[in-house]
Structure formats: structure tokens, C-alpha cells
Amino acid sequence: MMPRLDTHDVLNQSPPFEDVDLFASDRALVDAVTANGAGAESAALSQFGKRWGAAAMFEAARAANENTPRLRTFDTKGFRRDEVEFHPAYHGFMYESFRDGLHCSTWDAQGRRTAAPSEVARAARYYMVAQVENGHMCPITMTRAGVGALAVEPAVRDRLIGKIVSRTYDPRFIPWWEKDGITLGMGMTEKQGGTDVRANTTTATPGGEGYSITGHKWFMSAPMCDAFLVLAQAPGGLTCFLMPRFRPDGAVNGLRFQRLKDKLGNRSNASSEVEFVDAFAWRVGEEGRGVRTIIEMVQLTRVDCVISSAGMMRMALAQALHHARHRTVFQKKLADQPMMRTLIADMALEVEGTTALTMRLCRSFDLAGNDANEAARARLLTPAVKYWICKSAPPFIYEAMECLGGNGYVEETMLARLYREAPVNAIWEGSGNVMCLDVLRALSREGEAARAVLVDLVQACAGLPGAQEAAVFIGQTLMAADGEAKARAAVERLAMLAATAALAEGAPAAAEAFARTRLATPRGGTFGTADLGPSEVATLLDRALPA
Ligand SMILES: Cc1cc2nc3c(=O)[nH]c(=O)nc-3n(C[C@H](O)[C@H](O)[C@H](O)COP(=O)(O)OP(=O)(O)OC[C@H]3O[C@@H](n4cnc5c(N)ncnc54)[C@H](O)[C@@H]3O)c2cc1C
């Protein structure tokens, strides 16, 4: 029943999309989770989906992003504070994600990988959280990924791991050893270079039980983390360190925050510019092996960028379809207008591909420890998938926004926030071109294993249109003398081939349409241009959201 205002009845507005089960209402997710070994978690995931799909969560996400963090550089008497204050809603999300172990569920109490399907089960949860609030996931992601880098320095890892795998979020600004649970961040990017971290000028001088670090970082997110993996130039070359917020003697460490970035999106989270003034840090890994060490963390953060972008695309799709089912234009629901049906079905098909591919990639991480093929798959496909999915999200969300017409463009619908949030996943942790270079690097270093991955993908796509031709194009383009110049086209195809293979394994109903409209005859530059039959459209819309 629409309310009556003084001058008119409010009619034909879609109800808010909230109080939904983000798991059970998402057929593509349910199928992908089952196909990748985590089907036994369905009941728990549905419970999680209901909690995160509650109206109160959407409202808290609005509050956390409208009330952005503030840097408190000094106290009232002029002493340094270097603290960042967050809105209570942000802390609320941190409590939630900690309680469900999103920062640690893939590690055991010693910091070793937990058994399959822990990656897929965590990814399914992360995918749902990303549909509601992304900013707080920055420290959650870095905490879970940081353990990957600490593996090379067991003494440091063993000291902290108990606090890292704790499921109690503790926001107090006190030394890490006094806290119930801690978070990790990362500082690599300097003013003169983020991609080219070998150009870092920050220095590390050995002394006492650690090193003294002096220099700066141009981007260091989630500055209230309890310790940061940072890169600095030690006598033996670029080296990875763990820098705690408090020195071992209990004094505040020498991290001096200059200001917070005024960001396009990701506004509930803080990203700082920081100087290190003789800051204490432990070495992690050998001197000169900094990139090699921190890449173990970076690989995992890249996977989270993928999950986050896929989750945001899913929410944009759900918002668009939900609205179209309730809004009448020219005496007909939008969801019954032929062109709108093709458009949203084409978008749903894209999300079928991105969801299946995301969960299949996480399956590779689940299996990599005992299966060399899966390890090679994770190595080759992580940059390719990050490239394609993170780049797909912004234009996808824009199209979903347009499905809501003017309502989509205003802040009360969450599409504006999703749209601003989406580009960061492509930019940080290796921007688009850098991901393509990483695919080329994997091919040149692990050529045979990488080629075997390509063969596996084609086999999984047996009988599907365009798969064989795509594999030939990928191989020929990336191996050619001018492979670097043309890598984007091939890497995009590689990700789409992998998406087709993932669909063939988990959602065969969508695999043929995906292969036909993405591999065999690439669709036009906008959504709604794929050649889909009426029954395909109906199936895709049904799968996207129960009517
Ligand atoms: C919101 C946000 C939060 C962030 N948080 C952190 C953080 O917590 N810690 C941290 O360390 N960093 C962080 N960053 C920084 C981020 O990781 C870097 O911005 C990113 O790695 C790119 O580095 P850069 O900005 O120096 O760009 P550059 O390295 O100058 O790259 C600019 C462009 O050139 C391209 N490019 C680079 N090399 C090549 C090549 N050889 N061929 C072709 N193209 C190339 C890149 O793809 C990119 O598009 C954050 C960034 C953002 C936006």
C-alpha cells in the first residue's frame, strides 16, 4: 500500500530490495558453491545470507559510507595522536566479519592453510558481504592475505598468529599483545611508484631486535591496523617488513599520518598518506627478497578484489531485476518489456559467468597445495580473472543503474555507491595492464604448466561454440613477438574461456549461451546486444532472482 501525501498518492515505486536471503535467492551462487565443493555449507550460507541481506545491514552500510573516517593527527595539547576515528557502523561491520572469520577462516591456529573447501566457503560469504558494504573489507582482506607473506618468517608469524585468527574484533588503540584480536595492513606504494615498487626509497637499517624504517608511503589503507607489511630498502636490497603500531617497549611506533585520501568511493574505509620516522619493524623473509615475499600476500588480495567485484555485480543485477519486476511503464511491468528482458538477461548471463569463474578460481586455491595443475591454474588465472572481472564491474553497475532510471542515480539507492566503489578493485593490487603483464610472466616462467591449464579449459568446454578458437587466439597472441602490445585482447579471452569452463562444470544451462554470445560471436559493446532466445531469457531471469 503506497502512502498518500497531501497532494498525491505515491504510486508505482518499487519496494526496497532488502530482507532477502542473499544466498538462497541467487541460483548462480548456489550452483557455483556446490560445483566447487562447498555444498555442505548451504544451510550456514543461507543463514549468513539472511543476516547480511537484512534491511538493518543496508542502512548501516549507508551510515558507514556517509560518515567518513577522520584523522586525528594531534590531541588538544599538541601531542601526536595519529589515530583515525570511524563511524560506529563501520566497527559494527568489522565485528560481524570478524565473528564469521572472513579475516582468518582459511588459516589454522598455526597459520597453515585449512582444508578444502575453506576458500570457496569464505569466498561465498565474502561475495555476499561485498553486496552490502565493501570499505571495511579492506582490512579484512589484508589481514587474511598477510598471513600468506608471514609464512617465510615463522618466528614473526608464530608470535602474532593467535591474535590474527581470533574471531573477536578489538578496535582499541593499544599494543597488539594486549588485544583480543588484531588486523594487518600493507604499505608498498610510494609517491614515485606503486607498480614499480623497486623504486621505493624508504630505508631500513638493522639494529636491536629489528630494523629502523624511515621514509613514506603514498597509499596505506586501513591505518588503524595493528601491523603493516611494508617494503623498504635494506642493505641487501628491497625487503619485506612487519611494522607494528606499537614498539616492543609499548611506546607508539613512528608512523606519522599526513592526511587521508579524499576517495571516489570506498569511503567508509580510510586510506592514508604516512611517513615512517625511525619506525620499528621485524624483517619478513631475506633481505633483497621483498617482492618475492609480499607477492604471497598480493596474490590473495587479488582474489578478494575478484570476489568483491563479482559480488557488486550480483547486487547491481538483483537491484535492476527487482525494480523492473515492480515498475510499470506503458501499462506493462518493465520486466515484461521485450528489450528490458533481453538487457537484464544478458546482464544475468554475465553474472553467471563471473560468479562461476570466481568460485572456480577459489577452488584452485583450495586444491593448490596438493595438486600442481590447480596451483598452475591459480597462478595463470588469478591475474587474468582480476583483469576481466574487476574491469567489467563499473560499466555493468552503470547499466544496472540505468535500469532504475533516475532513481538509480541518486544516493538513496545503493547503486551510486556501488558504482563509485567498483573501479578501485581494478586499480589497486596490480592495475589492468600490470595484470596482463603478469599473465605473460606466468606463461614465460611456467610455460608448460600454463599451456596445460589452457588444454584443461578447452577440454572442460568440449562441444561449446568458440572455445577451441578462443584457445588458439590466446596462445598465438600471447606467444607472438608483439604479445605484450596485444595482451589485453588475449587476457580478456582467457578469462572468458575460463568462465565458460567454470559454467560447463557448474551451471551447464548457462554455459552454451555464454560461449555462443561471448566466445563464438562476441556481443556488442553494451549489454542487451547478445542474441538470446525467449526461453534462454526466461531461464536466466528466473535463475537471477526468484519471481
Ligand atoms: C583506494 C586505494 C587504496 C589503496 N591502498 C593501498 C594500500 O593499502 N597499500 C599500498 O601499498 N597501496 C595502496 N594503493 C595504491 C595502489 O596499489 C596503486 O595506486 C597501484 O598499485 C598503482 O600504482 P601507482 O598509483 O603508482 O600507478 P603507476 O604504477 O604509475 O601506474 C599507472 C598506470 O600505468 C600502468 N602501467 C604500469 N606499468 C606498466 C607497463 N609496464 N606497461 C603498461 N602499463 C603499465 C598501470 O597499469 C596503471 O594503469 C591504494 C590505491 C587506492 C586507489
The ligand as an ORCA input file, in Angstrom:
! r2SCAN-3c Opt
* xyz 0 1
  C      41.657      3.337     -2.617
  C      43.076      2.885     -2.746
  C      43.672      2.226     -1.697
  C      44.995      1.810     -1.788
  N      45.563      1.203     -0.707
  C      46.861      0.839     -0.771
  C      47.496      0.215      0.341
  O      46.873     -0.037      1.382
  N      48.803     -0.093      0.255
  C      49.519      0.148     -0.884
  O      50.697     -0.159     -0.914
  N      48.952      0.739     -1.959
  C      47.641      1.074     -1.938
  N      47.060      1.674     -3.016
  C      47.892      2.019     -4.154
  C      47.702      1.146     -5.372
  O      48.073     -0.181     -5.094
  C      48.488      1.784     -6.514
  O      47.858      3.012     -6.831
  C      48.570      0.893     -7.717
  O      49.371     -0.217     -7.443
  C      49.144      1.618     -8.940
  O      50.331      2.272     -8.637
  P      50.520      3.815     -8.989
  O      49.364      4.571     -8.455
  O      51.856      4.240     -8.562
  O      50.412      3.875    -10.585
  P      51.571      3.553    -11.630
  O      52.418      2.458    -11.132
  O      52.219      4.811    -12.018
  O      50.703      3.012    -12.861
  C      49.871      3.880    -13.644
  C      49.264      3.066    -14.781
  O      50.301      2.556    -15.611
  C      50.088      1.187    -15.884
  N      51.362      0.520    -16.061
  C      52.329      0.337    -15.135
  N      53.376     -0.330    -15.686
  C      53.059     -0.557    -16.983
  C      53.729     -1.189    -18.080
  N      54.947     -1.737    -17.929
  N      53.105     -1.249    -19.274
  C      51.882     -0.699    -19.433
  N      51.208     -0.095    -18.450
  C      51.788     -0.011    -17.232
  C      49.294      0.654    -14.686
  O      48.513     -0.475    -15.076
  C      48.442      1.864    -14.332
  O      47.245      1.815    -15.066
  C      45.739      2.070     -2.964
  C      45.121      2.717     -4.038
  C      43.812      3.118     -3.942
  C      43.183      3.831     -5.103
*
